Amino acid sequence: MTGLQGKKILFGVTGSIAVFKAAAWVHALVKEEALVTVIMTRAATRFVSELTFEALTANPVHVEMFGHAVRTPMAHISLARDADCICIAPATANTIARLANGMADDLLATSVLAASGKPVMVFPAMNCNMYMHPATRDNLQRLRELGYIVVEPDAGALACGDEGPGRLPEWDRAREQLLACLCQQDLAGQQVLITAGPTREVLDPARFLSNRSSGKMGFALARTARRRGAKVVLVTGPVSLEDPPGVEVVHVTSAREMYEEVIQRSSQASIIVKSAAVADFRPAQAELHKVKKRSAPDSLALEANPDILAELGRNRHPGQLLVGFAAESRDHQEEAGRKLREKNLDLVVANDISGENTGFGADTNQVTLVDHQGAHPLPLLSKEQAADRIWDHIVTLVAK
Ligand code: PMT
């Protein structure tokens, strides 16, 4: 399973005021059970002491290459050899210049040279003028040519008072980059279309019919697919989630809007996953003005919305993989099996919505994967873990 748990990360910290943010990243990594070993440059120890990172990781922090202070035999080789990836954050202009020139003048630079074949991620953080200087731009370009992953800094107010690019990104963006660098790119080359969230069906200017979908499941599918190398388009109903980085997000409100956007994009997609909770019905008439209590009708006339998934199943092109969801509170496998056959799908994710920790709104989910070979129940997982398990299964279907 992909994720940060158990991943060995050699974390290089260099001398910038942004070390305080790096400490928060290391804390977040340890919370996700990554195994973090920190190398600090001497300049970094002027900003915070080794003790900070030792306390956060419960591991010795490495600074020196020679002498009594060396904490591990042959540290300049062994630390990189044991790591799954090297992450340098913050990376100063000086360290970037040293790495670009293949210097081996301290433990961090030497470890990077010794990390043959391991992914090296560089997160520049510095004053905006230093960052935009042609020398730094050239050095960053050289790092890219060497195969290092350079993550652009955020722009904004900097610690020195200037404004511009040079801020270390927030953890969420850094985490995505780290996960993408650590996980297999088994969806590379795939064009994935995902739907998420609820739809809203307008009754009058104040009211609508909708459901409890938060979009969490569909957004987790989009994030994890992007990480695994896919080009992702996410068509989502109204939710209060941030757009996943690197994903093209199309915001819609009603089922009919979702229908238009999905059908229009479907022919370019190699994999379509429909996790949205689309309203089956809409009010037969959307009132122009708010319906007054005194004139409320006794009953509400409804009209059927188009079944997007069924339409996709009728018109799928050869080689396109089509995945539906089925929100069920009972007879999960039977209902999912029926949808699989009736809608001409490759896989149905039967979502148990009977408990508090699963289905609508929850952060965790309990799903069973139903394909033409049978049913594969998964344990209760975070929605991100469930998304990864769904992609694992899809990858096996693609390979068939
Ligand atoms: O968003 P969250 O809070 O994270 O919750 C996740 C979820 C419970 C919404 C999600 O995991 C889920 O189960 N989504 C499908 C919900 C649903 O509408 O199920 P259904 O059995 O009614 O629909 C079956 C399938 O047909 C779904 O793929 C649905 O997208 C699709 N459909 C339904 C109606 C319609 N008019 N058009 C469709 O394409």
Residues whose N, C-alpha, C, O or C-beta is under 5 A from the ligand:
A	BS01	PMT	G197 R212 S213 S214 G215 K216 M217 K274 S275 A276 A277 V278 A279 D280 N305 P306 D307 I308 L309 G324 F325 A326 A327 N351 G359 F360 G361 A362
